[in-house]
Amino acid sequence: AASRGVTAMGVEISARQTVVVLALSKSSQPFRLHTDVGSQFSGFVSATGRLIAAYGAEGWPQLRKQFNATHWDKAPTFETWKKEVEQTRERHWAVDRDNFVSGLTVVAVPILDSAHQLRYTLVAAGLSSQLNAAAVNELASTMKDEAQAVAAMLYSRG
């Protein structure tokens, strides 16, 4: 987190599709996101919400209802969000730029269990002005490697 100027979190997806912060590494930047271990957020908001939608079994009509019930700082249209969910399915990571909180970019990668079900995510949040497209792609790549390592530790059989 410190080397990237982001706040990093390990997040659990609850049975009610809310997300709970389990671990936290804070940015060394003077202006940074503040959250605490144990904080709980609506499951469909931000980048993790796109992962929940991409890896879940819900159809688009149900996802639209949940999307419409989500509180955003600057909500995307459902059509835009749907395209982002489809992109998340293809690349196996998600980004929310300025929707959850204006001025904040959030990147999330899945941690899948041995049955390939989404149980946890790694999340990084930083200032949008400091995270251009190249930085987001590089961050997501690093996070995907870390998520695979975490999954191997959590779900290895041996």
C-alpha positions in Angstrom: 0.0 0.0 0.0 2.7 2.4 1.0 4.7 2.0 -2.2 1.6 2.5 -4.4 0.1 5.4 -2.4 -3.2 3.5 -1.8 -5.1 2.1 1.2 -5.3 -1.7 0.8 -7.9 -3.9 2.4 -8.7 -7.6 2.7 -12.5 -7.9 2.5 -14.9 -10.7 3.2 -18.1 -11.1 1.2 -20.9 -11.9 3.8 -23.8 -14.3 3.1 -26.0 -11.1 2.8 -23.7 -9.8 0.1 -22.3 -7.1 2.2 -18.6 -6.6 2.5 -16.6 -6.5 5.8 -13.1 -5.2 6.1 -10.9 -7.9 7.7 -7.4 -6.4 7.2 -6.0 -3.0 6.4 -2.8 -1.4 5.2 -2.8 2.4 5.0 -1.2 4.6 2.5 1.7 6.8 3.5 0.2 9.7 1.6 -0.8 12.7 3.7 -4.4 12.5 2.3 -5.8 9.0 2.3 -8.9 6.9 2.8 -9.9 6.2 6.4 -11.7 3.0 7.3 -11.4 0.5 10.1 -11.2 -3.3 10.4 -14.8 -4.4 10.9 -16.3 -1.7 8.7 -19.2 -2.9 6.7 -20.3 -1.7 3.3 -23.1 -2.4 0.8 -22.1 -5.3 -1.4 -22.9 -3.8 -4.8 -21.2 -0.5 -4.4 -17.7 0.2 -5.8 -15.3 -2.3 -7.4 -16.1 -5.2 -5.1 -19.7 -4.8 -6.1 -18.8 -5.4 -9.7 -16.9 -8.6 -8.6 -19.9 -9.8 -6.6 -22.1 -9.3 -9.7 -19.6 -10.9 -12.1 -19.0 -14.0 -10.0 -22.5 -14.4 -8.6 -25.4 -16.4 -9.9 -27.9 -13.5 -10.0 -29.5 -12.6 -13.3 -29.6 -9.1 -14.8 -33.2 -8.4 -13.6 -32.2 -9.1 -10.0 -28.9 -7.3 -10.3 -30.8 -4.2 -11.6 -32.9 -4.2 -8.5 -29.9 -4.4 -6.3 -28.1 -1.8 -8.3 -31.1 0.6 -8.0 -31.0 0.2 -4.2 -27.3 1.0 -3.9 -26.2 4.4 -2.7 -23.4 6.0 -4.7 -21.7 9.4 -4.6 -21.9 9.6 -8.4 -23.9 6.6 -9.7 -23.1 5.2 -13.2 -26.1 4.3 -15.4 -27.1 0.6 -15.1 -26.0 0.1 -18.7 -22.5 1.4 -17.9 -22.3 -0.6 -14.7 -23.5 -3.8 -16.6 -20.7 -3.3 -19.2 -18.2 -2.9 -16.4 -19.4 -6.1 -14.8 -19.0 -7.9 -18.1 -15.5 -6.5 -18.4 -14.8 -7.6 -14.9 -15.8 -11.2 -15.9 -13.3 -11.1 -18.7 -10.3 -9.6 -17.0 -10.9 -10.9 -13.4 -10.6 -7.6 -11.7 -12.7 -4.5 -11.2 -12.3 -0.8 -11.0 -14.6 2.0 -9.7 -13.4 5.5 -10.7 -15.3 8.3 -8.9 -18.6 6.4 -8.5 -18.4 5.1 -5.0 -16.8 8.3 -3.8 -16.0 11.2 -6.1 -12.3 11.6 -6.5 -11.5 8.0 -5.3 -10.5 5.1 -7.5 -11.0 1.6 -6.1 -9.5 -1.5 -7.6 -10.6 -5.0 -6.5 -9.5 -8.5 -7.3 -11.2 -11.8 -6.3 -10.0 -14.4 -4.0 -11.8 -17.6 -5.0 -12.2 -20.7 -3.0 -11.4 -24.2 -4.2 -14.9 -24.3 -5.9 -14.1 -21.0 -7.7 -16.7 -19.1 -5.5 -16.0 -15.5 -4.5 -15.4 -15.4 -0.8 -12.9 -12.5 -0.3 -11.4 -9.7 -2.3 -8.3 -7.6 -2.1 -9.1 -3.9 -2.5 -6.9 -0.9 -3.1 -8.3 2.7 -2.9 -6.5 5.9 -3.8 -7.0 9.3 -5.2 -8.2 9.3 -8.8 -5.8 12.1 -9.6 -2.9 9.8 -8.7 -4.1 6.6 -10.4 -4.2 6.9 -14.2 -5.1 4.0 -16.4 -1.6 2.6 -16.6 -1.2 2.8 -12.8 -4.6 1.0 -12.3 -3.6 -1.8 -14.7 -0.2 -2.2 -13.0 -1.9 -2.2 -9.6 -4.5 -4.7 -10.7 -1.8 -7.1 -12.0 0.1 -7.0 -8.8 -3.0 -7.5 -6.8 -4.1 -10.5 -8.9 -0.7 -12.2 -8.1 -1.2 -11.4 -4.4 -4.8 -12.8 -4.5 -3.7 -16.0 -6.0 -1.0 -16.4 -3.2 -3.7 -15.7 -0.6 -6.1 -18.2 -2.1 -3.3 -20.8 -2.2 -2.7 -20.3 1.5 -6.4 -20.3 2.4 -7.5 -23.2 0.3 -4.5 -25.5 -0.3 -5.0 -29.1 0.5 -2.1 -30.6 2.2 
